[in-house]
């Protein structure tokens, strides 16, 4: 079996988003959303473990053997970085590696809506990038940070697990703190962060009650906070944040969220009709007075109606964006229909 360097080089040259190392299978690449089995032999138990352990230092080996899970980033000279998750499956050591390109794409290159520039000019508040796993949230967040780095003189502090994209200071100073190696946890880092003179705070993932609570507090204290969440659209994002709190705190949280939320960008990646890669589809919610009032009153079910009517503010629903991609023949109707939420709205557009 070839070494890990060979497999990482293949993943980069193939422009794969992911590399999977699993026992009883050859190494598998994910290219444009599809799993592609490589021509290498199937891995046995020892080969898979050797490949995975070749990426770990002694401390990481000890942590993995203790916790049975490990997230870290890995890079070789002059190659893309990889975000690695090591885990146990039926007693076997296996890994999933997500490729992180060295070059950070721009907001324009990604095809993000212009309203994103408006979000990044806000002096404070919370901007959320949401979507299922594997839809490019980390890349979108990186493009936003890079835009701030090029345009504004700010102190940007990122809390990540693990560090993915690497930034070179331009107009801004960017500090990247990795959970477990630089700080114990997201909540702990966020509690200390206000003493580090930040202008912009980046939270790699709002994954639990403590992280969400401290992120909201940071957004209330006069800082611009960028964060990601694993939710499919704007209404479910708002609902998820409220629901994570105990019932007796939810009234306070709706008021807090209504005041500090600046906007939500939800995204998915879809296969192009011509088979040449994937295209980004988005939904945008901007926190207008009407949206803030719905959040404050916990009337989340009415948010889609305001998204449909909020074009002058830069808002649009996912269904409207899907219809646009289909009419331009960028995606097929079948692809669009798999993601449509309101069939009646889609057909009427």
SVG drawing of the C-alpha trace seen along z (x, -y; Angstrom):
<svg xmlns="http://www.w3.org/2000/svg" viewBox="-49 -50 56 57">
<polyline fill="none" stroke="black" stroke-width="0.4" points="0.0,0.0 1.3,-3.5 1.9,-6.0 -0.4,-8.8 1.5,-11.3 0.5,-9.5 -3.1,-9.5 -3.2,-13.2 -1.5,-14.1 -4.1,-12.1 -6.9,-13.8 -5.4,-17.3 -4.8,-16.5 -8.3,-15.0 -9.8,-18.1 -11.6,-15.8 -13.4,-17.3 -12.8,-14.3 -10.7,-11.2 -12.0,-8.2 -9.9,-5.5 -12.0,-2.5 -11.2,1.2 -12.1,3.7 -12.3,1.0 -9.7,-0.8 -9.2,-4.5 -12.3,-6.4 -12.5,-10.0 -15.5,-12.3 -15.4,-14.3 -18.2,-16.8 -20.3,-15.2 -19.9,-11.6 -17.9,-8.8 -15.2,-7.4 -13.3,-4.2 -9.6,-4.5 -7.6,-1.8 -5.6,-1.0 -6.0,2.4 -8.5,2.7 -7.1,1.8 -6.8,4.4 -7.1,3.5 -3.3,3.0 -2.9,1.0 -5.7,-1.4 -4.3,-1.9 -0.8,-2.5 -2.0,-5.1 -3.9,-7.0 -1.2,-6.8 1.4,-8.1 -0.4,-11.4 -0.4,-11.5 2.2,-12.7 2.6,-10.9 0.3,-13.3 -2.4,-12.9 -2.1,-9.1 -2.5,-9.2 -5.6,-11.5 -7.1,-9.3 -6.6,-6.1 -8.1,-7.8 -11.1,-9.4 -11.7,-7.1 -12.2,-10.2 -9.9,-12.9 -10.2,-16.0 -7.0,-17.7 -5.6,-19.4 -2.7,-17.9 -0.6,-19.4 2.5,-18.5 4.8,-21.1 3.4,-22.8 0.2,-20.9 -3.4,-21.7 -4.3,-21.2 -6.7,-18.5 -9.2,-18.5 -9.0,-15.0 -11.5,-13.1 -10.1,-9.8 -12.6,-7.3 -13.3,-3.7 -15.7,-1.6 -16.3,2.0 -13.0,1.9 -11.1,0.6 -9.2,-2.7 -10.6,-4.7 -10.5,-8.3 -12.3,-11.0 -10.1,-13.8 -11.7,-17.0 -9.4,-18.9 -8.9,-22.6 -7.4,-24.4 -4.4,-26.7 -5.9,-29.5 -9.0,-31.1 -11.6,-31.8 -13.2,-35.3 -16.9,-36.0 -17.4,-36.7 -15.6,-33.5 -17.9,-31.5 -21.0,-33.1 -22.2,-34.4 -24.9,-37.2 -23.9,-40.8 -25.7,-41.2 -22.8,-39.3 -20.7,-42.5 -23.3,-44.4 -23.2,-41.9 -19.4,-42.3 -19.6,-46.1 -21.8,-45.9 -19.9,-47.1 -21.5,-44.5 -24.0,-41.7 -24.2,-38.1 -23.9,-36.7 -24.6,-33.0 -23.5,-30.7 -25.6,-27.6 -26.2,-24.4 -25.8,-20.6 -22.3,-19.0 -20.2,-19.2 -21.9,-22.3 -18.9,-24.6 -19.7,-26.6 -16.0,-26.7 -15.0,-28.0 -17.7,-30.7 -16.6,-31.7 -12.9,-31.8 -13.9,-34.1 -15.6,-36.5 -12.6,-36.6 -10.3,-37.2 -12.5,-40.1 -12.3,-41.7 -8.5,-41.1 -8.2,-42.9 -10.6,-45.8 -10.6,-46.7 -8.1,-47.3 -9.5,-44.9 -8.3,-42.5 -9.9,-39.2 -9.9,-36.3 -11.0,-32.9 -11.8,-29.9 -11.6,-26.7 -11.7,-22.9 -9.5,-22.3 -7.8,-25.2 -8.5,-24.9 -7.6,-27.8 -4.5,-29.7 -4.5,-33.5 -1.7,-36.0 -2.2,-39.3 -3.0,-42.1 -4.9,-45.1 -6.2,-43.1 -4.5,-41.1 -5.9,-37.5 -5.4,-35.2 -6.4,-31.6 -6.9,-29.6 -7.4,-25.8 -9.6,-24.0 -7.7,-21.5 -4.3,-22.7 -4.6,-26.5 -7.7,-26.5 -9.8,-23.9 -13.2,-24.6 -15.2,-27.0 -17.1,-28.4 -13.8,-28.8 -12.2,-30.7 -15.2,-32.9 -15.3,-33.8 -11.7,-35.0 -11.9,-36.6 -13.3,-39.9 -10.0,-40.6 -8.0,-40.1 -9.3,-43.3 -11.2,-41.8 -13.2,-43.7 -14.4,-40.6 -14.9,-37.2 -15.2,-34.0 -16.7,-30.9 -16.0,-27.8 -19.2,-26.0 -22.0,-26.8 -22.4,-23.2 -23.8,-23.3 -25.7,-25.4 -22.6,-26.9 -21.1,-27.9 -24.4,-29.4 -25.0,-31.3 -21.5,-32.8 -21.6,-33.6 -24.9,-35.6 -23.3,-37.5 -20.3,-38.3 -22.5,-39.6 -24.3,-41.8 -21.1,-43.5 -20.4,-45.5 -18.4,-43.0 -19.1,-41.5 -19.4,-37.8 -19.3,-35.3 -20.3,-31.7 -21.6,-28.5 -24.5,-26.2 -25.7,-22.9 -29.2,-24.0 -30.8,-23.9 -32.5,-27.3 -33.1,-30.6 -36.3,-29.7 -34.8,-26.5 -31.7,-28.3 -33.6,-30.7 -35.7,-27.9 -32.6,-25.7 -31.0,-28.5 -34.1,-29.1 -34.8,-25.4 -31.3,-24.6 -32.1,-26.7 -34.2,-25.5 -37.9,-26.7 -37.5,-29.2 -34.7,-31.0 -36.3,-31.0 -38.2,-34.2 -35.0,-36.1 -33.1,-34.4 -35.7,-35.4 -35.3,-39.0 -31.5,-38.7 -31.4,-37.0 -33.8,-39.6 -31.5,-42.4 -28.1,-41.0 -28.8,-38.8 -27.8,-40.6 -28.5,-37.9 -28.4,-34.3 -26.9,-32.8 -27.9,-29.2 -26.3,-27.2 -26.2,-23.9 -23.9,-22.6 -25.7,-21.1 -24.4,-19.2 -24.3,-21.2 -26.5,-20.1 -23.4,-19.8 -21.7,-17.5 -18.8,-20.0 -18.6,-20.3 -21.1,-21.8 -22.8,-25.2 -23.8,-27.0 -27.4,-27.7 -28.3,-30.1 -31.1,-31.5 -30.6,-34.9 -32.4,-36.4 -31.6,-40.0 -32.7,-41.2 -35.1,-43.9 -37.5,-45.4 -40.1,-42.9 -37.8,-39.9 -36.7,-41.1 -40.3,-41.5 -41.1,-37.9 -38.1,-36.5 -39.0,-38.6 -42.5,-37.2 -41.3,-33.7 -43.5,-33.7 -40.9,-31.8 -43.5,-30.3 -44.0,-33.7 -40.4,-34.2 -40.6,-32.5 -43.3,-35.0 -41.0,-38.0 -38.1,-36.3 -40.3,-36.0 -41.2,-39.7 -37.8,-41.0 -36.0,-41.2 -35.3,-45.0 -33.3,-44.1 -31.3,-41.4 -33.4,-38.5 -34.5,-35.4 -35.7,-32.0 -33.9,-28.8 -36.8,-27.9 -36.5,-31.2 -32.8,-30.7 -33.3,-27.1 -35.8,-28.3 -33.3,-30.8 -30.6,-28.2 -33.0,-25.9 -34.2,-28.6 -30.6,-29.4 -30.1,-25.7 -27.3,-25.6 -29.1,-22.7 -31.6,-20.2 -35.3,-20.3 -34.8,-17.0 -31.9,-18.5 -34.0,-21.5 -37.0,-19.4 -34.9,-17.4 -34.2,-20.6 -37.5,-22.5 -39.4,-23.1 -42.6,-24.7 -43.6,-23.1 -46.4,-25.6 -44.0,-28.6 -41.5,-26.9 -44.1,-26.3 -45.6,-29.8 -42.2,-31.6"/>
</svg>
